[in-house]
Amino acid sequence: MLKTRHDLLSPEQTLLLGHDHFTPAHLHDEGHLVYPASGVLSMLTDAGSWIAPWNRAVWIPGGFMHQHRAHGNTDMRIVFMGERFAALLPERPAVLAVSPLAREATLALTGQRRRAAAVRDRLRMVIIDELTVTPEQPLHLPEPHNDRLRAVTRLVGRDLADPASLRELGQRVGASERTLSRLFQAETGMSFRQWRTQLRIHRALLLLTDGVSVLDTATACGWSNPSTFIDAFTALVGVTPGNYQRTLHAPAGTGQERWG
């Protein structure tokens, strides 16, 4: 993986990413918020992946190696946080809910209009106040390191419509259900069922972004009952799949740079 280091960046940035574009792996000295004003962004690390649709932002502490992937044409807004602001946010990467006010403050801060430093700092505080009102969002998919666990996750990811149980998957990779269950909890902090649901929601976000219908997305991601899919999606993403898909093409402002 190509690695680059970004140290001397302006406090706010706007980047336009084409569909399926990957940024190089990189780190920043300062922590920063990454918000997809349109499209969907994945943040990829050795520890797993975080995904953010238009109503979520990813917080990335300083010194954390990562790269981004765009799903759909994505308007990526970046707000760097100095030490006093970063201290108010989690010490680890996190997905945070973006309220309408936080969205508008982020768009204003990263827009083309020049603002005094004091005004920009006040906008940062508005964003932080709004983002920290609600708990961290469960849109993190941890990456396990145990070989048997990784073999199971590859099988699941290859066919999300396969309803195989953990016991059945264990038979394929040569491990007991009890061992795999313990490993899932130890390495991901989740049960196997929770982890698979997270993976399914991640995949559903991408399919919906690509224009796949709600019904076909539910089927492709392993839900036999569309209502169950809608309930699970809404609980994690904060909007129904249909409402999420309808908002994907809403205008979000003009970007100033383009990667790739």
Secondary structure, 3 states (H helix, E strand, C coil): CCEEEECCCCCEEEEEECCCCECCEEEECCEEEEEEEEEEEEEEECCEEEEECCCEEEEECCCCCEEEEEEEEEEEEEEEECHHHHCCCCCCCEEEECCHHHHHHHHHHHCCCCCCHHHHHHHHHHHHHHHCCCCCECCEEECCCCHHHHHHHHHHHHCCCCCCCHHHHHHHHCCCHHHHHHHHHHHHCCCHHHHHHHHHHHHHHHHHHCCCCHHHHHHHCCCCCHHHHHHHHHHHHCCCHHHHHHHCCCCCCCCCCEEC
